[in-house]
Amino acid sequence: MEKIATIGLDIAKSVFQVHGIDATGEVVVRKRLSRARVIPFFAKLPRCLVGIEACNTSHHWARELIALGHDVRLMPAQYVKPYVKRGKNDAADAEAICEAVTRPTMRFVAVKTPEQQSVMMLHRVRLMPSAHSAVERDAGAYVRVWDRGAGRAHGP
């Protein structure tokens, strides 16, 4: 296998798509990997640049790949989207990620530690009571309508 310089990794629930190029930009690898095969695949590779779209699970995978010695960069999905050349599928997304990560003006997202992700989750949970109250209010309204007889069977 030729030396892979850059990889675009499209992550999903169970199947990940890899698109790798060499230093000249020639495609070296296009491969679908199951979740269990991602780490063994990257463990066999020499150090390379890996691009991933930023999302909650991308931080986990970035930490795993950094531990293997790879240079991992996360990018917001809206910055990757312009590089998709054809229909929306995993292979096209992986190719677009691979292209976008090499751009000199690309903005990257810092890889968060598990503690930083926990703090972000707490901030989101703190925002929930207002939405939760609205749900409770609406549910209460439905219960009151039901109690007034809208939901009861009429008759003797």
Backbone as CSV, one residue per row, in Angstrom:
resi,resn,N_x,N_y,N_z,CA_x,CA_y,CA_z,C_x,C_y,C_z
1,MET,0.841,-1.174,0.000,0.000,0.000,0.000,0.889,1.241,0.000
2,GLU,0.546,2.232,-0.861,1.301,3.468,-0.889,1.149,4.200,0.431
3,LYS,2.058,5.130,0.681,2.002,5.878,1.936,0.826,6.848,1.918
4,ILE,-0.057,6.705,2.879,-1.216,7.580,2.998,-0.795,8.847,3.726
5,ALA,-1.089,9.996,3.128,-0.748,11.274,3.736,-1.938,11.884,4.468
6,THR,-3.122,11.749,3.883,-4.320,12.376,4.436,-5.508,11.426,4.340
7,ILE,-6.309,11.413,5.397,-7.515,10.580,5.411,-8.707,11.439,5.796
8,GLY,-9.802,11.230,5.081,-11.087,11.784,5.467,-11.893,10.648,6.065
9,LEU,-12.377,10.815,7.283,-13.120,9.767,7.977,-14.537,10.258,8.235
10,ASP,-15.499,9.599,7.612,-16.906,9.906,7.850,-17.412,8.913,8.877
11,ILE,-17.808,9.420,10.035,-18.228,8.530,11.113,-19.749,8.429,11.150
12,ALA,-20.226,7.255,11.546,-21.658,6.990,11.653,-21.875,6.054,12.836
13,LYS,-23.078,5.558,12.974,-23.378,4.680,14.105,-22.628,3.361,14.025
14,SER,-22.664,2.712,12.862,-22.064,1.378,12.794,-21.027,1.227,11.689
15,VAL,-21.152,1.968,10.594,-20.220,1.829,9.471,-19.537,3.162,9.204
16,PHE,-18.209,3.149,9.158,-17.423,4.348,8.913,-16.833,4.260,7.512
17,GLN,-16.685,5.394,6.855,-16.124,5.429,5.505,-14.769,6.133,5.558
18,VAL,-13.760,5.517,4.950,-12.408,6.065,4.906,-12.072,6.433,3.465
19,HIS,-11.509,7.631,3.289,-11.014,8.065,1.980,-9.602,8.587,2.216
20,GLY,-8.617,7.913,1.645,-7.232,8.299,1.876,-6.504,8.650,0.594
21,ILE,-5.645,9.681,0.673,-4.840,10.090,-0.475,-3.368,10.118,-0.081
22,ASP,-2.507,10.040,-1.098,-1.076,10.155,-0.834,-0.662,11.619,-0.954
23,ALA,0.637,11.883,-0.883,1.142,13.255,-0.908,0.870,13.962,-2.234
24,THR,0.697,13.214,-3.312,0.432,13.825,-4.618,-1.060,14.042,-4.860
25,GLY,-1.907,13.560,-3.964,-3.343,13.734,-4.102,-4.049,12.574,-4.771
26,GLU,-3.321,11.518,-5.075,-3.920,10.333,-5.683,-4.654,9.510,-4.616
27,VAL,-5.806,8.997,-4.979,-6.584,8.178,-4.044,-5.858,6.858,-3.810
28,VAL,-5.625,6.563,-2.551,-4.917,5.342,-2.173,-5.873,4.323,-1.557
29,VAL,-6.849,4.812,-0.811,-7.771,3.895,-0.144,-9.176,4.505,-0.091
30,ARG,-10.140,3.672,-0.403,-11.569,3.949,-0.198,-12.118,2.698,0.456
31,LYS,-12.567,2.835,1.682,-12.925,1.630,2.410,-14.027,1.909,3.419
32,ARG,-14.929,0.939,3.554,-15.947,0.974,4.610,-15.427,0.123,5.756
33,LEU,-15.549,0.655,6.955,-15.089,-0.074,8.136,-16.211,-0.165,9.157
34,SER,-16.328,-1.311,9.783,-17.256,-1.418,10.903,-16.610,-0.720,12.095
35,ARG,-17.418,-0.397,13.069,-16.924,0.294,14.264,-15.761,-0.467,14.915
36,ALA,-15.859,-1.781,14.956,-14.829,-2.597,15.601,-13.511,-2.602,14.834
37,ARG,-13.540,-2.270,13.556,-12.326,-2.339,12.735,-11.619,-0.999,12.548
38,VAL,-12.181,0.073,13.097,-11.584,1.403,12.910,-10.225,1.494,13.584
39,ILE,-10.157,1.180,14.853,-8.895,1.292,15.595,-7.822,0.362,15.025
40,PRO,-8.121,-0.926,14.768,-7.084,-1.778,14.167,-6.597,-1.256,12.804
41,PHE,-7.498,-0.689,11.995,-7.104,-0.132,10.696,-6.107,1.005,10.882
42,PHE,-6.431,1.947,11.770,-5.556,3.106,11.965,-4.278,2.736,12.719
43,ALA,-4.321,1.683,13.525,-3.125,1.254,14.253,-2.041,0.758,13.296
44,LYS,-2.463,0.202,12.149,-1.506,-0.322,11.170,-0.884,0.771,10.312
45,LEU,-1.518,1.946,10.279,-1.046,3.016,9.398,0.065,3.832,10.042
46,PRO,0.987,4.338,9.214,1.944,5.309,9.758,1.218,6.621,10.053
47,ARG,1.843,7.476,10.820,1.230,8.756,11.200,0.764,9.520,9.958
48,CYS,-0.481,10.022,10.023,-1.006,10.811,8.910,-2.014,11.831,9.426
49,LEU,-2.437,12.721,8.553,-3.447,13.720,8.873,-4.823,13.094,8.674
50,VAL,-5.673,13.198,9.700,-7.013,12.622,9.636,-8.017,13.741,9.875
51,GLY,-8.953,13.900,8.943,-10.008,14.889,9.093,-11.322,14.208,9.426
52,ILE,-12.078,14.810,10.355,-13.379,14.288,10.773,-14.324,15.474,10.940
53,GLU,-15.589,15.289,10.526,-16.591,16.320,10.794,-16.863,16.360,12.295
54,ALA,-16.942,17.565,12.845,-17.148,17.722,14.280,-18.579,17.377,14.679
55,CYS,-18.702,16.530,15.687,-19.975,16.195,16.315,-19.626,15.623,17.688
56,ASN,-20.616,15.215,18.445,-20.326,14.714,19.796,-19.380,13.526,19.795
57,THR,-19.612,12.557,18.932,-18.771,11.354,18.940,-17.431,11.567,18.251
58,SER,-17.306,12.605,17.448,-16.027,12.833,16.764,-14.909,13.126,17.759
59,HIS,-15.250,13.724,18.898,-14.226,14.013,19.902,-13.667,12.717,20.479
60,HIS,-14.522,11.728,20.700,-14.058,10.420,21.180,-13.103,9.796,20.165
61,TRP,-13.528,9.756,18.896,-12.697,9.129,17.874,-11.404,9.909,17.661
62,ALA,-11.464,11.219,17.773,-10.242,12.020,17.650,-9.256,11.655,18.756
63,ARG,-9.743,11.537,19.977,-8.846,11.158,21.086,-8.233,9.786,20.848
64,GLU,-9.041,8.846,20.359,-8.532,7.494,20.089,-7.426,7.521,19.018
65,LEU,-7.642,8.279,17.950,-6.668,8.322,16.860,-5.425,9.110,17.248
66,ILE,-5.589,10.141,18.059,-4.425,10.887,18.556,-3.566,9.971,19.411
67,ALA,-4.196,9.116,20.206,-3.458,8.156,21.036,-2.626,7.202,20.179
68,LEU,-3.070,6.967,18.941,-2.311,6.109,18.021,-1.218,6.883,17.284
69,GLY,-1.138,8.197,17.508,-0.085,9.001,16.910,-0.489,9.793,15.679
70,HIS,-1.750,9.777,15.325,-2.199,10.509,14.129,-2.478,11.973,14.463
71,ASP,-2.385,12.822,13.433,-2.704,14.239,13.551,-4.171,14.389,13.147
72,VAL,-5.061,14.610,14.118,-6.500,14.630,13.863,-7.021,16.060,13.937
73,ARG,-7.834,16.421,12.940,-8.443,17.747,12.916,-9.937,17.607,12.704
74,LEU,-10.694,18.304,13.538,-12.150,18.297,13.443,-12.615,19.574,12.752
75,MET,-13.613,19.426,11.884,-14.140,20.566,11.136,-15.651,20.624,11.270
76,PRO,-16.209,21.826,11.391,-17.674,21.935,11.398,-18.252,21.434,10.079
77,ALA,-19.381,20.762,10.154,-20.000,20.166,8.961,-20.314,21.206,7.896
78,GLN,-20.712,22.417,8.308,-21.064,23.423,7.315,-19.851,23.892,6.519
79,TYR,-18.636,23.702,7.044,-17.436,24.060,6.287,-17.010,22.950,5.336
80,VAL,-17.463,21.734,5.599,-17.125,20.597,4.736,-18.094,20.500,3.564
81,LYS,-19.341,20.861,3.791,-20.405,20.695,2.798,-20.053,21.230,1.406
82,PRO,-19.412,22.393,1.259,-19.097,22.890,-0.089,-18.150,21.987,-0.895
83,TYR,-17.463,21.078,-0.223,-16.514,20.209,-0.912,-17.132,18.909,-1.412
84,VAL,-18.401,18.664,-1.092,-19.079,17.451,-1.567,-19.333,17.630,-3.061
85,LYS,-18.787,16.715,-3.868,-18.853,16.844,-5.331,-20.091,16.207,-5.936
86,ARG,-20.618,15.218,-5.270,-21.776,14.509,-5.825,-22.747,14.204,-4.695
87,GLY,-23.709,13.360,-4.928,-24.771,13.064,-3.966,-24.311,12.821,-2.552
88,LYS,-25.233,13.030,-1.630,-24.952,12.855,-0.206,-24.915,11.379,0.151
89,ASN,-23.718,10.859,0.324,-23.540,9.500,0.831,-22.232,9.461,1.610
90,ASP,-21.983,8.374,2.303,-20.807,8.293,3.171,-19.498,8.434,2.405
91,ALA,-19.397,7.798,1.237,-18.163,7.862,0.450,-17.894,9.282,-0.024
92,ALA,-18.924,9.963,-0.497,-18.760,11.350,-0.958,-18.403,12.262,0.203
93,ASP,-19.001,12.019,1.365,-18.681,12.820,2.551,-17.229,12.614,2.976
94,ALA,-16.758,11.382,2.978,-15.377,11.093,3.358,-14.399,11.766,2.392
95,GLU,-14.725,11.747,1.115,-13.874,12.414,0.126,-13.862,13.921,0.362
96,ALA,-15.014,14.501,0.646,-15.100,15.937,0.907,-14.327,16.311,2.172
97,ILE,-14.410,15.482,3.198,-13.668,15.729,4.439,-12.171,15.701,4.156
98,CYS,-11.747,14.724,3.356,-10.333,14.592,2.991,-9.852,15.841,2.238
99,GLU,-10.675,16.347,1.350,-10.346,17.554,0.592,-10.309,18.777,1.507
100,ALA,-11.318,18.920,2.350,-11.440,20.102,3.196,-10.324,20.217,4.229
101,VAL,-9.885,19.092,4.779,-8.884,19.137,5.846,-7.532,19.664,5.342
102,THR,-7.297,19.592,4.049,-6.020,20.061,3.499,-6.032,21.545,3.139
103,ARG,-7.177,22.191,3.207,-7.290,23.605,2.840,-6.619,24.492,3.882
104,PRO,-5.778,25.430,3.429,-5.045,26.274,4.393,-5.931,27.226,5.191
105,THR,-7.090,27.598,4.656,-7.952,28.550,5.359,-9.054,27.864,6.178
106,MET,-9.034,26.556,6.250,-10.064,25.816,6.977,-9.979,26.138,8.475
107,ARG,-11.138,26.291,9.091,-11.207,26.513,10.535,-11.479,25.175,11.206
108,PHE,-10.726,24.923,12.256,-10.842,23.642,12.937,-11.423,23.808,14.332
109,VAL,-11.980,22.725,14.834,-12.556,22.672,16.173,-11.564,21.947,17.068
110,ALA,-11.324,22.498,18.253,-10.412,21.835,19.190,-11.046,20.532,19.692
111,VAL,-10.211,19.525,19.864,-10.685,18.242,20.383,-10.935,18.408,21.881
112,LYS,-12.132,18.076,22.320,-12.497,18.239,23.724,-12.166,16.981,24.526
113,THR,-11.801,17.200,25.768,-11.565,16.092,26.689,-12.928,15.580,27.175
114,PRO,-12.976,14.405,27.766,-14.257,13.925,28.317,-14.834,14.893,29.360
115,GLU,-13.966,15.525,30.141,-14.433,16.468,31.154,-15.085,17.688,30.500
116,GLN,-14.467,18.201,29.420,-15.040,19.343,28.716,-16.388,18.985,28.094
117,GLN,-16.488,17.785,27.573,-17.767,17.349,27.011,-18.828,17.220,28.102
118,SER,-18.433,16.771,29.297,-19.378,16.657,30.411,-19.908,18.026,30.812
119,VAL,-19.029,19.018,30.848,-19.452,20.377,31.198,-20.429,20.905,30.156
120,MET,-20.157,20.646,28.885,-21.073,21.088,27.828,-22.438,20.425,27.984
121,MET,-22.441,19.153,28.363,-23.706,18.451,28.570,-24.478,19.084,29.724
122,LEU,-23.782,19.457,30.798,-24.448,20.110,31.923,-25.077,21.433,31.499
123,HIS,-24.371,22.195,30.666,-24.932,23.456,30.172,-26.211,23.208,29.382
124,ARG,-26.214,22.159,28.576,-27.413,21.844,27.793,-28.563,21.415,28.699
125,VAL,-28.249,20.637,29.730,-29.284,20.173,30.650,-29.879,21.361,31.406
126,ARG,-29.054,22.346,31.741,-29.558,23.525,32.446,-30.534,24.314,31.588
127,LEU,-30.394,24.216,30.283,-31.317,24.913,29.392,-32.637,24.172,29.255
128,MET,-32.661,22.917,29.634,-33.857,22.091,29.459,-35.059,22.494,30.301
129,PRO,-34.905,22.966,31.537,-36.104,23.237,32.332,-37.115,24.142,31.639
130,SER,-36.677,25.127,30.886,-37.642,25.986,30.211,-38.432,25.187,29.181
131,ALA,-37.755,24.335,28.440,-38.456,23.490,27.472,-39.293,22.451,28.204
132,HIS,-38.761,21.915,29.299,-39.468,20.908,30.075,-40.747,21.502,30.670
133,SER,-40.660,22.742,31.165,-41.837,23.405,31.730,-42.926,23.573,30.687
134,ALA,-42.523,23.902,29.470,-43.506,24.058,28.400,-44.212,22.738,28.130
135,VAL,-43.469,21.656,28.152,-44.059,20.338,27.931,-45.020,20.006,29.070
136,GLU,-44.592,20.286,30.304,-45.463,20.037,31.449,-46.737,20.880,31.364
137,ARG,-46.590,22.146,30.968,-47.754,23.024,30.846,-48.739,22.475,29.818
138,ASP,-48.202,22.064,28.653,-49.067,21.510,27.612,-49.716,20.209,28.062
139,ALA,-48.950,19.371,28.737,-49.502,18.101,29.231,-50.590,18.368,30.250
140,GLY,-50.362,19.366,31.122,-51.371,19.723,32.110,-52.657,20.195,31.451
141,ALA,-52.532,20.957,30.383,-53.711,21.428,29.656,-54.487,20.251,29.080
142,TYR,-53.791,19.275,28.542,-54.472,18.102,27.985,-55.191,17.320,29.072
143,VAL,-54.555,17.199,30.239,-55.162,16.461,31.345,-56.436,17.174,31.804
144,ARG,-56.390,18.528,31.900,-57.579,19.284,32.328,-58.720,19.115,31.337
145,VAL,-58.405,19.135,30.041,-59.450,18.929,29.026,-60.020,17.529,29.164
146,TRP,-59.178,16.560,29.391,-59.608,15.171,29.539,-60.530,15.032,30.751
147,ASP,-60.145,15.679,31.862,-60.939,15.595,33.089,-62.312,16.249,32.949
148,ARG,-62.425,17.248,32.103,-63.710,17.922,31.923,-64.687,17.086,31.134
149,GLY,-64.265,16.007,30.622,-65.210,15.120,29.947,-64.921,14.859,28.497
150,ALA,-63.895,15.518,27.951,-63.607,15.293,26.528,-63.143,13.873,26.294
151,GLY,-62.511,13.274,27.294,-61.982,11.929,27.102,-62.828,10.859,27.747
152,ARG,-63.861,11.265,28.472,-64.698,10.283,29.163,-65.791,9.783,28.234
153,ALA,-66.184,8.567,28.466,-67.307,8.013,27.697,-68.581,8.651,28.224
154,HIS,-69.437,9.106,27.361,-70.680,9.751,27.770,-71.808,8.722,27.845
155,GLY,-72.681,8.945,28.741,-73.819,8.033,28.864,-74.059,7.645,30.300
156,PRO,-75.061,6.793,30.553,-75.410,6.426,31.934,-74.372,5.580,32.615
